[in-house]
């Protein structure tokens, strides 16, 4: 009787595993090969290649029987990017002091949505968060975002 009980317990414990579909090594290789291919140009955020990859993954999820959570398979979140420029000059002028040029090649990076050119206004410092940037009144001001880095 003891071996029968062990068999029944083992059978019950293995049941939930068999409910879910499996993916073969060949299928997984096919998916990963496509997602890593040059056809998707690295899937950089905000590009058509990112959207193609997302559509492909959603299609695969549906084929495997996955149900999307409320709101769908995609989740929105703000995405910002730093631009690393080889030549970048930051000059600060003040009506109270003479012109100063700062050489901050490794310390100051414009954000991807930063403009080029000349600007004038009061400097407003924003600490550690892109989210606080949207909460400040920046009319006629220059925002300086203090972005935390691991170094």
C-alpha positions in Angstrom: 0.0 0.0 0.0 2.9 2.3 0.7 4.2 2.2 -3.0 0.6 3.0 -4.2 0.5 6.1 -2.0 3.9 7.3 -3.2 2.7 6.8 -6.8 -0.5 8.8 -6.3 1.3 11.7 -4.6 4.0 11.8 -7.3 1.2 11.7 -10.0 -0.7 14.6 -8.2 2.5 16.7 -7.9 3.4 16.3 -11.5 -0.1 17.2 -12.8 0.2 21.0 -12.7 3.4 20.8 -14.8 1.6 19.0 -17.6 -1.1 21.6 -17.8 1.2 24.2 -19.3 2.4 24.1 -22.8 6.0 23.3 -23.5 8.4 24.9 -25.9 10.9 22.9 -27.8 14.6 23.7 -28.1 14.1 24.2 -31.8 11.2 26.7 -31.3 13.1 28.6 -28.7 16.1 28.9 -31.0 13.8 30.1 -33.8 12.4 32.8 -31.6 15.7 34.0 -30.2 17.3 33.9 -33.6 14.6 36.2 -35.0 14.7 38.6 -32.1 18.5 38.9 -32.2 18.7 39.1 -35.9 19.8 42.2 -37.9 16.2 42.4 -39.3 15.2 44.0 -36.0 18.3 46.4 -35.9 18.8 45.8 -32.1 15.1 46.6 -31.2 16.0 50.0 -29.9 13.2 51.7 -28.0 11.0 54.0 -30.0 11.8 52.5 -33.4 9.7 50.5 -35.8 12.0 47.5 -35.0 11.0 47.6 -31.3 7.3 47.6 -32.4 8.0 44.7 -34.8 9.6 42.7 -31.9 6.6 43.5 -29.6 4.1 42.4 -32.2 6.1 39.2 -32.7 6.2 38.4 -29.0 2.5 39.2 -28.5 1.7 36.8 -31.4 3.8 34.1 -29.8 2.2 34.6 -26.4 -1.2 34.2 -28.0 -0.1 31.1 -29.9 1.1 29.6 -26.6 -2.3 30.3 -25.0 -1.2 33.1 -22.7 -3.9 35.6 -21.8 -2.9 39.3 -21.5 -3.4 41.0 -18.2 -5.8 43.9 -17.9 -4.5 46.6 -20.3 -2.8 44.1 -22.7 0.6 42.6 -23.0 2.3 46.0 -23.3 3.1 48.2 -20.4 3.8 51.9 -20.7 6.6 53.7 -18.9 8.6 56.8 -19.6 11.9 56.1 -21.3 14.8 58.6 -21.5 18.1 58.2 -23.1 21.4 59.9 -22.6 23.4 61.0 -25.6 27.2 60.6 -25.3 28.7 63.2 -27.5 32.4 63.3 -28.3 32.4 67.1 -28.7 30.3 68.9 -26.2 30.9 72.4 -24.8 29.1 74.0 -21.9 29.6 77.7 -21.3 28.1 79.6 -18.4 27.6 83.4 -18.6 26.6 85.5 -15.7 25.9 89.2 -15.6 27.9 89.3 -12.4 31.0 87.4 -13.5 33.1 87.0 -16.6 32.4 84.2 -19.1 33.4 80.7 -18.0 33.8 77.6 -20.1 33.4 74.3 -18.4 35.0 71.2 -19.8 32.8 68.5 -18.5 33.2 65.8 -21.2 32.8 62.9 -18.6 30.4 64.7 -16.2 27.7 66.4 -18.3 25.5 64.7 -20.9 22.6 66.2 -22.8 19.4 64.2 -22.8 18.1 62.9 -26.1 15.4 65.5 -26.2 17.8 68.4 -25.3 18.2 71.0 -28.0 21.3 72.6 -29.4 22.1 76.2 -29.4 22.2 79.1 -27.0 19.8 79.4 -24.1 19.4 82.0 -21.4 17.5 81.8 -18.1 17.8 80.8 -14.5 19.3 77.3 -13.8 16.9 75.0 -12.0 18.4 71.8 -10.6 16.3 68.6 -10.6 17.7 65.9 -8.3 17.8 62.2 -9.2 14.5 61.8 -11.0 13.1 62.3 -14.5 9.7 62.3 -12.8 10.3 65.5 -10.8 11.3 67.2 -14.1 7.7 67.2 -15.2 6.5 68.6 -11.9 8.6 71.8 -12.0 7.6 75.0 -13.7 10.4 75.4 -16.3 9.1 78.4 -18.2 12.1 80.6 -19.0 14.4 78.4 -17.0 17.1 75.9 -17.8 16.7 72.5 -16.2 19.9 70.8 -15.0 19.1 67.2 -14.1 21.4 65.6 -11.6 21.3 62.1 -12.8 22.6 59.4 -10.4 25.3 57.2 -11.7 26.8 54.0 -10.2 30.2 55.6 -10.2 
